[in-house]
Amino acid sequence: MPQMTQEKIRQNGASSKRVTMAAVGRMAGVSQVTVSRALSDPSKVSPDALRRIREAIEVTGFVPNAIAGALASNKSRLVTALIPSITNIVYSSFVRSFSERIRNAGYQILLSETGFDPAEEETLIAAHLSRRPDAMLLTGIHHNAQARRLLLGANIPVVEVWDLTSSPIDLCVGFSHADAGRSVAEFARNKGYARAATVTAADERADRRRAAFATRFEALGGQPVARADIGGAARFGAGRSALGQLLEDHGFTRGVIFCSSDVLAHGVLVEAQVRGLDVPGEIAVIGFGDQEFASDVYPSLTTVRVDRDALGTRAADQLLARLDDSDNVEAVTDVGFEVQQRESG
């Protein structure tokens, strides 16, 4: 095909308006159907026609309409993901491994932040479904009724992560938050702590851990568990304030404090140091999440570790298997957890 000039592009109506598939076809001397076929399955187009179509695309800067392609092929090659917080390493770390595996399989990722508001999650689920994704990742297993109806009606693979249920929407990859709370209580009692308190952010999963911890701790002979609920997201400053509340309102000393995140636990550690309290002699501290800083703070933080990279990878593998119509798909995958003992407790 002769080299195309800007004049040729203008003659074909491709310089001042959005370039269409029909315009590419006219330049390449083929039909619009042939251009579409070249984009969806190049093996069905002759080498000479394919060369001319690719040259026309390069000259014009034509960008295929992904949504139109999805309508035609019933595949968008898009996987969407909804997480509570993009900046929280607990969530962003498993999304990183999830995204890497999904992209390597030839899909693109669309990511949104929901906060911890079910209504906001529902709105974003509807917005994501309007993009016709091939699959979706959600954080948690609790969604409002309309969100569940939207997801079931979409009839696409859905993986719920960071929690477990015996009745997922489709797939579930996570761990038991109640079991994690009970395991921390058993760890604390085995260490000889008779008193305990909890510092908990406004998160349904964190509250399940707190409740399971308190019930198990008391069942094992511990004293009634004091609590400080911060009423918002986990913040370093909220951890510091929570320790002050426990000391001043509950007279809490000589016990262990179980925090719903490592960020809150770090705040408790710093406030204890400011007040001249010995950790773990007077107050022991246990976090949750095993964030990267947990082993480097002083004293190093005892916490609950979840293999977030493995969680993201397993979630991706299960979705990809579902997309490939594989028979080897586990509806529920438990990645487990472990109490990581360090100096603070």
Buried (B, 14 or more C-beta within 10 A) or exposed (E): BEEBEEEBBEEBEBEEEEBBBEBBBBBBEBBBEBBBBBBBEEEEBEEEBBEBBBBBBEBBEBEBEBEEBBEEEEEBBBBBBBBBBEEBBBBBBBBBBBBBBBEEBEBBBBBBBBEBEBEBBBBBBEEBBEEBBBBBBBBBBBBEEBBBEBBEEBEBBBBBBBBBBEEBBBBBBBBBBBBBBBBBBBBBBEBEBEBBBBBBBBBEBBBBBBBBBBBBBBEEEBEEBBBBBBEEBBBBEBBBBBBBBBBEEBEBEEBBBBBBBBBBBBBBBBBBEEEEBEBBEBBBBBBBBBBEEBEEBEBBBBBBBBBBBBBBBBBBBBBBBBBEEEEEBEEBBBBBBEBBEBBBB
